[in-house]
Amino acid sequence: MEAFTKLTALVGPLDRANVDTDAIIPKQFLTSIERTGYGDNLFDPWRYLDTGYPGQDCSQRPVNPKFFLNQNRFKGAKILLARRNFGCGSSREHAPWALLDYGFRALIAPSYADIFYNNCFKNGILPVVLSEEQVDALFRLVEERPGLEITIDLETQTVSVPDGPSYHFEVDAFRKRNLLEGLDDIGLTLQHAEEIRGYEARRREQAPWLFGG
């Protein structure tokens, strides 16, 4: 998993509350357990004017010009600004996979669904929680200042706007450490590889019948 330390990037605004995981990546695209290949269908129902299906050439589809991902001023955005209860609905891990595959590395919202929030950390995305008032202020700044880039610093736990406000956010120490070091569940386990190999060797000696011996 790619580590997250500090990110200065363009902000993409999704001014909707209660965005569920089926809107983030609709169910018809959940045809694989691979973590890549979902970016073209991120927010598919809002991004395109037709109905999407797996394997479709999205470059030929009619796009919704009002949706922010289709506007030139937000091309290349890596920070998603959203409203409360982002990622609600089902527990599908494909939702953060789709966000990451498109290019988003961080999210800012007043609140998230619990399972989605946990899944973000496990996949290298930082979900920042700010107050409703702070999120409102950021939406206004994004509208007023085309091309606005902000900085999210995980080490100092701050969101900073050039010539503007700086906000502090809270994050669990264990999750913070894992993101800073780029450790997912597999990476955490591999830190104990020697202990695991030692345990397996002892078990082979103590109970060889379990291993066909």
Summary of the structure (lengths in Angstrom):
residues: 213
radius of gyration: 20.2
end to end distance: 37.5
largest distance: 71.5
contacts: 603
relative contact order: 0.17
helix: 41%
strand: 17%
